[in-house]
Amino acid sequence: MAPGAAGADDGGGGALVRAPAEAALRSHVPALASLAARVARDPAPYYRLLHREPGPVRVPGTAGGGDGIWLVGRAADVRAALAEPGLVADAATEDIPGLVDGTGLVGIGVRSDVRSDVPADSSSADVPSDSSSAASSSADGPSDGASAPSASSGVRAAALPPRVAGVVARAGHVLAGRLGSRASADLVPEFCDWLPAVALGAALGLPYRRTEVLRRWCRAGGPAPLPLPDALAVRARGAERATAYALASLLGALLTRPAHLAAVRDEPALVDAVWAETLRHDPPAPYLVLRARERVRLPGGAVAAGERVLCLLGAAGWDPVEYPDPGSWDPYRGGSVPVPAHPWPDLGLLTARYGLPPLLGLRGLALAPGFAPRAVGVRVRGPRRLLVRLGG
């Protein structure tokens, strides 16, 4: 225990309270509304504060209602919290849904309630038909999900029905083809907001023509466009939204690093490592609010039943113990497997792996003069605009 800690576990469900860490945090943590504005601009200084102390740190009165909250930000502690069955998603918050369920972290891999009975050679309604790019991509795009090496995070794109990769690849060609004749574009609404919905629709067996309906449902809720079990519906909506923001962050990172962009163009299999590093460096859902349904013990202390735990996925990815020079965006980084930061890892990886190469290959693709992508947001984080020039 750190010197000056308030005391040891009292056996009654209280957790170790570290007075120095709490004082340091509270000296930098004003009212929550003000903190949110600062974190939206740059969360890194607050991540560094949380890396100084092991275990959960309680900050009273900074969460709505004045009842305080436990902050968990080191990578090992976040992994322990996500794996703890006694910590469940707090229904009172509006985090990206689907990352956790009643037994902890949602399992990697496609759930058994995803439709996989759609034949690989489905009707033409499943395939974009806007331009000749759709036809040519049937030869250029992959036809299954097992050809590229897996990402360093260990996720398995091949767990999804094989047809999904082909649909995503064709959609990537169509979207890129529409942009290729343009002189400029904003990639967030014109690419990042569409490709994840196409991928999700293919995974669920929904015809391509229903993509817009699915996209609206993922953003606004309401009745699902097809019958889905509740757990899968929550996970699907969270995955679509998280993928869109992560794609924007990934593209922003590559476009500001021409050498990395050239490397991925030369070797598309590097997309896997780029995706893994994006989820570590710029997770689309930087935190989850969990609630203890029973007394649980985490590394360094215990949390009483009913108390909340702010599980900072963003801080975990910046833990210098596991990720040296964490502020550096480096797809060649080795070391620890990143903390899970996507509701449906297989689908997110597959979307990037097969949907991005057509866009990245566009002639003249570069950031618009004077534009610098900037990730913003607290609950959902990523660039809201991505202005580019094109060779058209």
C-alpha angles and dihedrals in degrees: 000000000000117000112270095023113159094241148299129285104297094207092242097094098274118132132227107279113204107206097195092050092044091049092049092049095044091049087059097035115078122171113333093248091056091045091052091055091051095046090048088061099041125350096179097094090055092047089056092053091056093051092063097073131047120232130010120331119206118221109187121216100004096108124070113284095031094257096121130231139231116246118212116183113147115099096239092047093048091051090051092050093049091050094048110105090202091065115074135175111280107241091203092069130072102224121149098287128232105042093106134026134185093293100045128264115020108251120259112251137047116309119242091242093065111106110250097161095094109111117244090238097057128169122292089251087077093059127071110252102185100110147358087273088080092058096044092047092063086074099034099042124076119261099207141028101241106072103086126064117260121257121263088253089070097239118150118225090178090069090081123081108284093239092066094073092053093049091049092048092051091047090050090054093049095048091046091047091055090051096043094074092052129091094215141003146170105243095199098070095024100048117358094052093051110039096062091052090052091050093047092048091052091049091052094044094247117150116253091243088068093058095105092050090050092047092052091048092051091053102037106022123213125125113357116244089237135019110279134168110253095247092051093046091054092047094046094053092047092048094052093050095043092049093052093053093043091052090053091051092047094050091046090053094049095044091054090050108054093180092057091045090053091049093053091047089054094044113025091186087075087075087084093060092042090054093049092050091048091055089050098044100033110018112188090221104042096183146016127206110221128183127211110238088187137007107293133186120222128180105291099013152355132269121215123235112274096023122122128238121203102212106201107206090174093055091047091058090053096050105133092206091067101023114040112213090009095183091064115094102223122161089188090062116130130191131072125022107254120254108264107268105167130072094222108022096182094054095044093051093045091051091054095040097054104022102049105056095073091053095044090052095059114124113252097007108164140132115283112261110276095007121123119184114234127191113220136173139074107221094029116020133195143091113304091199132031109182115192140172120226137198094249 
